[in-house]
């Protein structure tokens, strides 16, 4: 099943907004890491590296989605959502650990 162009664009816009919001939250976590004591800073930085890696994967998947044909787009959407869920899980784990 292929989605009409409007649905594809709306989905991409929603994802971009979510990614922008998450990037702002990552920046907040990074600021907290820079204020943490040495031991905690190492742990913060380790979690941030994991989050950056997953965020970069999400951004790459988003670019693939944006460039996909209508038929390939539906198939690629599930791969993107998997990467997005992994990124969210890593971020939520990091936030929970440091609160």
C-alpha positions as CSV (number, residue, x, y, z in Angstrom):
1,X,0.0,0.0,0.0
2,X,1.4,3.4,-0.9
3,X,0.5,6.6,0.8
4,X,-0.6,9.7,-1.0
5,X,2.1,12.4,-1.2
6,X,0.3,14.5,1.4
7,X,0.4,11.8,4.0
8,X,4.1,11.1,3.3
9,X,4.9,14.8,3.7
10,X,2.9,15.1,6.8
11,X,4.7,12.1,8.3
12,X,8.1,13.5,7.4
13,X,7.1,16.9,8.9
14,X,6.0,15.2,12.1
15,X,9.2,13.2,12.3
16,X,11.4,16.2,11.7
17,X,9.6,18.1,14.5
18,X,10.1,15.2,16.9
19,X,13.7,15.0,15.9
20,X,14.2,18.7,16.5
21,X,12.6,18.4,19.9
22,X,14.8,15.5,20.8
23,X,17.9,17.4,19.7
24,X,17.0,20.2,22.1
25,X,16.5,17.6,24.9
26,X,19.9,16.1,24.0
27,X,21.5,19.6,24.3
28,X,20.0,19.9,27.8
29,X,21.4,16.6,28.8
30,X,24.8,17.6,27.4
31,X,24.7,20.8,29.5
32,X,24.0,18.7,32.6
33,X,26.9,16.5,31.7
34,X,29.3,19.4,31.5
35,X,28.2,20.5,35.0
36,X,28.5,17.0,36.5
37,X,31.4,15.9,38.7
38,X,34.1,13.9,36.9
39,X,32.7,10.4,37.6
40,X,29.2,11.3,36.5
41,X,30.6,13.2,33.5
42,X,32.2,10.1,32.1
43,X,28.9,8.3,32.4
44,X,27.0,11.2,30.9
45,X,29.4,11.4,28.0
46,X,29.1,7.6,27.4
47,X,25.3,7.8,27.2
48,X,25.5,10.9,25.0
49,X,27.8,9.1,22.6
50,X,25.2,6.2,22.4
51,X,22.4,8.8,21.8
52,X,24.4,10.6,19.1
53,X,25.1,7.4,17.3
54,X,21.4,6.4,17.3
55,X,20.3,10.0,16.4
56,X,22.7,9.9,13.4
57,X,21.1,6.6,12.4
58,X,17.6,8.2,12.6
59,X,18.7,11.2,10.6
60,X,20.1,8.9,7.9
61,X,16.9,6.9,7.8
62,X,14.9,10.1,7.5
63,X,17.0,11.2,4.5
64,X,16.3,7.8,3.0
65,X,12.6,8.2,3.6
66,X,12.6,11.6,2.0
67,X,14.3,10.3,-1.1
68,X,12.3,7.1,-1.4
69,X,9.9,6.4,-4.1
70,X,6.2,5.9,-3.1
71,X,6.5,2.1,-3.2
72,X,9.8,2.0,-1.3
73,X,8.6,4.6,1.2
74,X,6.1,2.3,3.0
75,X,8.7,-0.4,3.4
76,X,11.3,2.1,4.7
77,X,8.9,3.6,7.2
78,X,9.1,0.5,9.4
79,X,13.0,0.6,9.4
80,X,12.8,4.3,10.3
81,X,10.4,3.7,13.2
82,X,12.6,0.9,14.6
83,X,15.6,3.3,14.6
84,X,13.4,6.0,16.1
85,X,12.3,3.7,18.9
86,X,15.9,2.7,19.7
87,X,16.9,6.4,19.9
88,X,14.0,7.2,22.2
89,X,14.8,4.2,24.4
90,X,18.4,5.2,24.7
91,X,17.5,8.8,25.5
92,X,14.8,7.9,28.1
93,X,17.3,5.5,29.8
94,X,19.9,8.2,30.0
95,X,17.5,10.8,31.4
96,X,16.1,8.3,34.0
97,X,19.7,7.4,35.0
98,X,20.7,11.0,35.7
99,X,17.6,12.4,37.3
